[in-house]
Amino acid sequence: MITLGIKEFSMLSGIKESEIYHHILEGKKKHGVPFPKPLKQFKTHRFKYDDVMTFVRKQKGNGYQ
């Protein structure tokens, strides 16, 4: 399984790291697309690559980025 950190997620999606943290903690959506759930690891925010790419595709499909 390939995982990405917040920095890689930020670079792929074009969203600032602090904004990603905020949306994850608040459980908010970005332009109607829910953020992927982070993996359950101690003090890290890692995401499955497939989940991040699905998020990015949905963002682009909605006309953003």
C-alpha positions in Angstrom: 0.0 0.0 0.0 1.4 3.4 -1.0 0.9 6.2 1.5 1.3 9.9 1.3 2.0 12.5 4.0 0.4 15.9 4.4 3.2 17.5 2.4 2.7 15.2 -0.6 -1.1 15.6 -0.3 -0.7 19.3 -0.3 1.5 19.3 -3.5 -0.9 17.0 -5.4 -4.0 18.8 -4.5 -2.8 22.4 -4.5 -4.1 23.1 -1.0 -2.0 24.5 1.8 -1.0 22.0 4.6 -2.6 24.1 7.3 -5.9 24.1 5.4 -5.8 20.3 5.0 -5.2 19.9 8.8 -8.1 22.3 9.5 -10.5 20.5 7.2 -9.6 17.1 8.6 -10.0 18.2 12.2 -13.3 19.9 11.5 -14.6 17.2 9.2 -15.4 19.7 6.5 -15.6 19.3 2.7 -13.7 21.2 0.1 -16.0 22.3 -2.8 -18.4 19.5 -1.9 -15.8 16.8 -1.9 -15.0 15.1 1.5 -11.4 14.8 2.4 -9.9 11.3 2.6 -9.7 9.8 6.1 -6.1 9.6 7.4 -4.7 6.2 8.4 -4.7 5.4 12.1 -1.1 6.0 13.0 0.3 7.7 16.1 1.0 11.4 15.6 1.1 11.2 11.8 -1.3 12.1 9.1 -0.8 9.6 6.3 -3.2 8.9 3.5 -3.7 6.1 1.0 -2.5 7.2 -2.4 -5.7 6.0 -4.1 -7.9 8.0 -1.7 -5.9 11.2 -2.4 -6.0 10.7 -6.1 -9.8 10.1 -6.0 -10.1 13.4 -4.0 -8.0 15.3 -6.6 -10.0 13.9 -9.5 -13.3 14.8 -7.9 -12.0 18.3 -7.3 -11.0 18.7 -10.9 -14.3 17.1 -12.0 -16.2 19.9 -10.1 -14.3 22.5 -12.0 -11.7 23.5 -9.4 -8.0 23.6 -9.8 
